[in-house]
């Protein structure tokens, strides 16, 4: 299935635009589409908060990594300040997504691109 994004008003794809795609190209009503997009991202966030990895086949992996405390510096004053340990979310693209981004032709180790942008 190919989804077409005709004209992006912003350079980034938003949740509202994803909901509109579900409405226009799948046939969900607007409320269902918005709820589905929200539920999808809520589920990913909840799993990451719990410390679980999120693996989406053909797209990539989201993981939580604990960063150790380290010394820092205030760029304005030069004063040394400690930066505490913290948890950060990381994303690693799958090999399939990397191939699509780099535009390898199908049949040469690449796959066809399922998303297209028109009207630019």
Beta strands, then each sheet from edge to edge (+ up, - down):
strand 1: 3-5
strand 2: 54-56
strand 3: 60-67
strand 4: 70-73
strand 5: 80-83
strand 6: 86-93
strand 7: 115-117
sheet 1: 1+ 7+
sheet 2: 2+ 3- 6+
sheet 3: 4+ 5-
end
